[in-house]
Structure formats: C-alpha cells, structure tokens
Amino acid sequence: MVTCGGCGTKNFIKSDLAPLETVACSRCSHPIMMPLRMGQFELRAPIASGGMGTVYRALDLMLEREVAVKLMKKELIEDEEAVESFYREARTCGGLNHTNIIHIYTFNKWDDQLYMVMELADRGSVEGRIEKEGRMPELDVLDVGISVASALSAALRKDFLHRDIKPGNILFNADGEPKLVDFGLARPSESGITEESVMWATPYYVAPEKVMREGEDFLSDMYSLAGTLYHALTGHVPFEAETIEEIINAHVYTPLTPPNQVLPEVTQSTSDVLVQAMAKDPSYRFASYDDLIMSLTAARSRLLVEQYNRPSEETPPSGKGGRGWWRR
C-alpha cells in the first residue's frame, strides 16, 4: 500500500509493478511510485528528472528522516564525462558547508548505478516560481540574491566556481530557504578557465567573457546570478531573440535594458545593482561578493522603507489625521 503524494489516499499497488514504476492514483490520478529499497534508503516518489538522472524523495530508515536521492541513469555508467561530472558534484558539495548550498550526506553505488543522498529541498525552484507567478516580488528576489551570493562566496573561499547559475539550480526547502544545487560543472577558480573547447553554459545567463573564450572567474558566476535575478524580477530573460546564437551574441554586444525600464515599479537601487553586476566588462562589476551582498542588502533596506512609507490606497477612517494608514 502506497500513499499518494497528491491527495493522501492510500493505494494498493499490483505486486508485479517494478520498483520506480508509477501508476495513477485511484482518486486523483497523481502518479504514485512503487518504492525501491537501497540499503537504508527507501525511494518513495520522483521529485525531478534531468539528463543525468532522477531525484527522488526518500526516507532514511536508520535516521528516520526524509532525504533526496539523486540516482544516475544506468546507461551513463560507461560515459566517463558523465561519471566524472557526477563525482565532481558530490565531492564539491560534500566539501562545502553553507546553509544555502545543498548538503550531501553520502555517495555510493547500487546495482551499477551511482547515487548521492542529500538534504531535501522539494518546495520548487526560482524557475518554477517564474513559470507559475510570471515574476517574483522584488523583496523575494533580493533575499534570494543575498543568500546565493553568500553561497557562491563560500564556494569561492574553497576555490570553486559553480559555472551554471540559473533559475532551475536554485531550489527552496520547507522553510523557504534557497539552496544552490548542481555543482556538476564546478571547477577550481585558481587562474581562470580557458582550456575547454566546448562552452558549457545556459545561454540566457552566460557571461560575455565565456562567450568570447576569454577565460572566467567568480565575476562570471556573478554575472549569471544577476541575470537569474533579472529574470525572476522582471519575468523576462536579460536578452530575448529568435535564436540561441542571437541571444548569446546579445550578451556581448547588446546594451542591457535596466530592470526598472522593463518594469517601472522596480526600485532604482535594485535596478542599479543588477545592471552593475551584469556589466559586459568584468572589471566594472562588483569587486567581490561582499560588495555585491552589501549593495543588495542596501537595496533591500531602501525597498522596505519605501514600502513602509507608501500610503495606503484606502481612505483613512474619520478622525485619523496625519499621513493615513500604512502598508505593512
């Protein structure tokens, strides 16, 4: 008997259903999965799937806590590059300790499949919020920016660049805390990365110096983070075009439209921070993550003051003088 994650109904599953296979819930048609036992972990429901494998909600039977298990596809076990990326993600995250970087608990192999066990962050992503809400409130965007910039700073202190900052790689846990995930492209930051013949990046957020093969450092991650925040704030990617090639070229040659020109209600201070962090010349970006965090925090403070001092559209009740009601 398996409990549906959609409506909570208990369903009897045929015994001939293979582990990880799904059937529709008898009540709400939500897919429910035949559990799979892997040592002390019981995989109970899929959370997300990608090119490397699938992430499952699971129960650690020994410690009696919910976790996430990322199970690599069996067919990739002979792909040396994919295996190295999987190992790299586990090692990099396993060596970092920051509240906004997903925590890796263990890494192992089961039935010729590599898997890693990590903390559960299953309350959606920045990408999901953009798709569902159109755009995120400015305060939420600033909070995410401050948290992820702090995570990237912690990674840099351990000499790592993330190299794939995008809305889909920022998840939320049950407390609403953003968690940076997917360090499969991470590399040491030592002297910049110039040796790769193939550019690994998400076109909508790629830094100009990566496009031009001029090397990359933490400022490239900073650019991608700002591009991600730009998308979340305005509901539009920084550069829009009909083809991927045109989008990539726009990062190099097309001036960025400030966020408050896309959406007038965006405050000037927030707009200015993102424009500076997305400067085409890396030397014009913030000199450090501390500087970026300081500017995002200052923009957040100005936003809160502005919201507090903004009069309510409602008419004050009789006898109430002064400046009327206030929005909280």
C-alpha positions as CSV (number, residue, x, y, z in Angstrom):
1,M,0.0,0.0,0.0
2,V,1.4,3.4,-1.1
3,T,0.2,6.8,0.0
4,C,-0.5,9.3,-2.9
5,G,1.6,12.4,-2.7
6,G,-1.2,14.4,-4.4
7,C,-4.2,13.7,-2.2
8,G,-3.0,11.4,0.6
9,T,-5.1,8.4,-0.5
10,K,-3.7,5.0,0.3
11,N,-3.4,2.9,-2.9
12,F,-2.9,-0.8,-3.3
13,I,-0.2,-1.4,-6.0
14,K,0.0,-4.6,-8.0
15,S,2.8,-6.8,-6.9
16,D,4.1,-7.2,-10.4
17,L,4.9,-3.5,-10.7
18,A,8.6,-2.9,-10.9
19,P,10.3,-0.6,-8.4
20,L,10.3,3.0,-9.6
21,E,7.5,2.4,-12.0
22,T,4.4,4.6,-11.5
23,V,0.6,4.2,-11.8
24,A,-2.1,6.8,-11.5
25,C,-3.8,7.3,-8.1
26,S,-7.2,5.8,-7.9
27,R,-8.7,9.0,-6.6
28,C,-6.8,12.0,-8.1
29,S,-4.7,10.4,-10.9
30,H,-1.5,11.7,-9.5
31,P,1.4,9.4,-10.3
32,I,2.4,7.1,-7.4
33,M,5.5,5.0,-7.5
34,M,6.4,1.5,-6.4
35,P,9.1,2.2,-3.7
36,L,12.7,1.0,-4.1
37,R,14.8,-0.1,-1.1
38,M,18.5,0.8,-1.5
39,G,20.3,-0.1,1.7
40,Q,19.0,2.2,4.4
41,F,17.2,4.4,1.9
42,E,13.7,3.8,0.6
43,L,12.9,5.8,-2.6
44,R,9.2,6.8,-2.5
45,A,8.4,9.4,-5.1
46,P,10.1,11.2,-8.0
47,I,10.9,14.9,-7.5
48,A,12.6,16.0,-10.7
49,S,14.3,14.4,-13.7
50,G,17.1,15.6,-15.9
51,G,19.7,14.4,-18.4
52,M,21.9,12.8,-15.7
53,G,19.2,11.0,-13.8
54,T,16.3,11.4,-11.4
55,V,15.9,12.9,-7.9
56,Y,13.6,11.0,-5.6
57,R,12.0,11.8,-2.2
58,A,13.3,9.1,0.1
59,L,13.3,8.0,3.7
60,D,16.5,7.3,5.6
61,L,15.2,4.3,7.5
62,M,18.1,4.4,10.0
63,L,17.9,8.0,11.0
64,E,14.1,8.3,10.3
65,R,14.4,11.5,8.2
66,E,13.3,12.5,4.7
67,V,16.1,13.0,2.2
68,A,16.6,13.3,-1.5
69,V,18.3,10.7,-3.5
70,K,19.8,11.5,-6.9
71,L,20.0,8.3,-8.9
72,M,22.2,8.4,-12.0
73,K,20.9,6.7,-15.2
74,K,22.2,3.2,-15.7
75,E,23.1,3.9,-19.3
76,L,25.5,6.6,-18.3
77,I,27.8,4.4,-16.3
78,E,30.1,3.9,-19.3
79,D,30.1,7.6,-20.1
80,E,33.4,8.8,-18.5
81,E,32.5,12.5,-18.7
82,A,29.0,12.0,-17.1
83,V,30.5,9.9,-14.3
84,E,33.2,12.5,-13.7
85,S,30.6,15.2,-13.5
86,F,28.5,13.2,-11.0
87,Y,31.6,12.6,-8.9
88,R,32.6,16.2,-9.1
89,E,29.1,17.4,-7.9
90,A,29.3,15.0,-4.9
91,R,32.8,15.9,-4.0
92,T,32.3,19.7,-4.4
93,C,29.1,19.9,-2.4
94,G,30.4,17.5,0.1
95,G,33.3,19.8,0.8
96,L,31.2,22.9,1.3
97,N,29.3,23.8,4.4
98,H,26.9,26.7,3.9
99,T,23.2,27.0,4.7
100,N,22.4,28.0,1.1
101,I,24.3,25.1,-0.6
102,I,22.6,21.8,-0.7
103,H,24.2,19.4,1.8
104,I,25.4,16.0,0.5
105,Y,25.1,13.2,3.1
106,T,26.6,10.3,1.2
107,F,27.7,9.0,-2.2
108,N,27.7,5.3,-3.3
109,K,26.8,2.8,-5.9
110,W,23.8,0.4,-6.1
111,D,23.1,-2.1,-8.8
112,D,25.7,-0.4,-11.1
113,Q,24.1,2.9,-10.6
114,L,25.8,5.8,-8.8
115,Y,23.7,7.8,-6.4
116,M,24.1,10.6,-3.9
117,V,21.9,11.3,-0.9
118,M,21.3,15.0,0.0
119,E,19.1,17.2,2.1
120,L,15.5,17.5,0.8
121,A,14.6,20.8,-1.0
122,D,11.4,20.0,-2.6
123,R,9.4,23.2,-2.4
124,G,10.0,24.3,-6.0
125,S,12.7,26.5,-7.6
126,V,13.2,30.0,-8.8
127,E,12.4,28.7,-12.3
128,G,9.2,27.1,-11.1
129,R,8.1,30.4,-9.4
130,I,8.8,32.4,-12.6
131,E,6.7,29.9,-14.6
132,K,3.8,29.9,-12.0
133,E,3.8,33.5,-11.0
134,G,5.2,35.3,-14.0
135,R,7.8,37.0,-11.8
136,M,8.8,37.1,-8.2
137,P,8.3,40.1,-5.8
138,E,11.3,42.4,-5.6
139,L,11.9,41.6,-1.9
140,D,12.0,37.9,-2.6
141,V,14.4,38.4,-5.4
142,L,16.7,40.4,-3.2
143,D,16.6,37.8,-0.5
144,V,17.5,35.1,-3.0
145,G,20.3,37.2,-4.4
146,I,21.8,37.8,-1.0
147,S,21.6,34.1,0.0
148,V,23.0,32.8,-3.2
149,A,25.8,35.4,-3.4
150,S,26.8,34.3,0.1
151,A,26.8,30.7,-1.1
152,L,28.9,31.5,-4.1
153,S,31.3,33.4,-1.8
154,A,31.7,30.3,0.4
155,A,32.4,28.2,-2.6
156,L,35.0,30.7,-3.8
157,R,36.8,30.6,-0.5
158,K,37.2,26.8,-1.1
159,D,38.4,27.7,-4.6
160,F,35.4,26.6,-6.6
161,L,33.3,28.3,-9.3
162,H,29.8,27.0,-9.8
163,R,29.6,27.8,-13.6
164,D,25.9,27.1,-14.1
165,I,23.9,29.6,-12.2
166,K,20.3,29.7,-13.4
167,P,16.8,29.7,-12.0
168,G,16.5,25.9,-12.2
169,N,19.5,25.4,-10.0
170,I,18.1,27.4,-7.0
171,L,15.7,25.3,-5.1
172,F,13.7,26.0,-1.9
173,N,13.3,23.9,1.2
174,A,10.3,23.6,3.5
175,D,11.4,26.7,5.4
176,G,11.6,28.7,2.1
177,E,15.4,28.9,2.2
178,P,17.1,29.0,-1.2
179,K,19.5,26.1,-1.9
180,L,22.1,26.2,-4.6
181,V,22.4,22.8,-6.4
182,D,24.1,21.1,-9.3
183,F,27.8,21.6,-9.0
184,G,28.4,19.2,-11.9
185,L,30.3,21.9,-13.9
186,A,32.2,23.3,-10.9
187,R,35.9,23.8,-11.3
188,P,38.8,25.2,-9.3
189,S,38.9,29.0,-9.7
190,E,42.7,29.3,-9.4
191,S,43.7,31.1,-12.6
192,G,40.6,31.2,-14.7
193,I,39.2,28.5,-17.0
194,T,40.3,28.8,-20.7
195,E,41.2,25.3,-21.8
196,E,37.7,24.0,-22.7
197,S,36.9,23.6,-26.4
198,V,33.2,23.5,-25.7
199,M,31.4,26.3,-23.8
200,W,29.2,24.8,-21.0
201,A,26.7,27.4,-20.0
202,T,23.0,28.3,-20.1
203,P,22.6,30.8,-23.0
204,Y,20.2,33.1,-21.2
205,Y,22.6,33.8,-18.4
206,V,26.1,33.3,-19.8
207,A,28.8,35.9,-19.1
208,P,30.2,37.7,-22.2
209,E,33.8,36.6,-21.4
210,K,32.7,33.0,-21.6
211,V,31.2,33.6,-25.0
212,M,34.4,35.2,-26.2
213,R,36.6,32.4,-24.7
214,E,38.5,35.0,-22.6
215,G,38.5,32.9,-19.5
216,E,36.2,33.0,-16.5
217,D,36.4,33.7,-12.8
218,F,34.0,34.4,-10.0
219,L,32.8,37.5,-11.9
220,S,31.3,35.2,-14.5
221,D,29.2,33.5,-11.8
222,M,28.3,36.9,-10.5
223,Y,27.0,37.9,-14.0
224,S,24.9,34.7,-14.2
225,L,23.4,35.2,-10.8
226,A,22.5,38.8,-11.7
227,G,20.9,37.5,-15.0
228,T,18.9,35.0,-13.0
229,L,17.7,37.7,-10.6
230,Y,16.9,39.9,-13.6
231,H,14.6,37.1,-15.0
232,A,13.0,36.5,-11.6
233,L,12.4,40.2,-11.1
234,T,11.0,41.2,-14.5
235,G,9.6,38.0,-15.8
236,H,11.9,38.4,-18.8
237,V,15.4,37.0,-19.5
238,P,18.0,39.7,-19.9
239,F,18.2,39.3,-23.7
240,E,15.5,38.0,-25.9
241,A,15.9,36.9,-29.5
242,E,14.6,34.4,-32.0
243,T,17.7,32.1,-32.0
244,I,20.2,30.9,-29.3
245,E,23.0,32.3,-31.4
246,E,21.4,35.8,-31.3
247,I,20.9,35.5,-27.5
248,I,24.5,34.6,-26.9
249,N,25.7,37.4,-29.1
250,A,23.5,39.9,-27.3
251,H,25.4,39.2,-24.0
252,V,28.5,40.5,-25.8
253,Y,27.2,43.3,-28.0
254,T,23.7,44.5,-27.0
255,P,23.3,47.0,-24.1
256,L,21.3,45.7,-21.2
257,T,17.9,47.3,-20.6
258,P,17.8,48.2,-16.9
259,P,15.1,46.3,-15.0
260,N,13.2,49.4,-14.0
261,Q,12.8,50.2,-17.7
262,V,11.2,46.8,-18.2
263,L,9.1,47.1,-15.1
264,P,8.7,50.7,-13.8
265,E,7.8,49.6,-10.2
266,V,11.3,48.1,-9.7
267,T,13.3,50.4,-7.4
268,Q,16.2,52.3,-8.8
269,S,18.6,50.9,-6.3
270,T,17.7,47.3,-7.2
271,S,17.9,48.0,-10.9
272,D,21.3,49.7,-10.5
273,V,22.8,46.7,-8.6
274,L,21.8,44.2,-11.3
275,V,23.0,46.5,-14.1
276,Q,26.4,46.8,-12.5
277,A,26.7,43.0,-11.8
278,M,25.9,42.4,-15.5
279,A,28.4,44.9,-16.8
280,K,29.9,43.4,-20.0
281,D,33.4,44.3,-18.9
282,P,34.1,42.2,-15.8
283,S,36.2,45.0,-14.2
284,Y,33.1,47.1,-13.9
285,R,31.2,44.5,-11.9
286,F,31.4,44.4,-8.1
287,A,34.9,43.7,-6.9
288,S,33.8,41.0,-4.5
289,Y,30.8,39.0,-3.4
290,D,30.9,41.1,-0.2
291,D,30.4,44.2,-2.2
292,L,27.5,42.7,-4.1
293,I,25.9,41.5,-0.9
294,M,26.3,44.9,0.7
295,S,24.6,46.6,-2.3
296,L,21.8,44.0,-2.5
297,T,21.2,44.5,1.3
298,A,21.2,48.3,0.9
299,A,18.6,48.0,-1.9
300,R,16.5,45.7,0.3
301,S,16.6,48.3,3.1
302,R,15.6,51.1,0.7
303,L,12.8,48.9,-0.7
304,L,11.4,48.2,2.8
305,V,11.5,51.9,3.8
306,E,9.7,52.8,0.5
307,Q,7.0,50.2,1.1
308,Y,6.6,51.3,4.7
309,N,6.2,55.0,3.7
310,R,3.9,54.3,0.8
311,P,0.4,55.5,1.7
312,S,-2.5,53.0,1.5
313,E,-4.9,53.5,-1.4
314,E,-7.7,53.2,1.1
315,T,-9.2,56.3,2.6
316,P,-8.3,56.8,6.3
317,P,-11.2,56.5,8.7
318,S,-12.8,59.6,10.1
319,G,-10.8,61.3,12.8
320,K,-7.5,59.8,11.7
321,G,-5.2,62.7,10.7
322,G,-1.7,62.8,9.6
323,R,-0.5,60.6,6.8
324,G,-3.2,58.0,7.0
325,W,-2.9,54.2,7.1
326,W,0.3,52.5,6.1
327,R,1.0,49.3,4.2
328,R,2.9,46.7,6.1
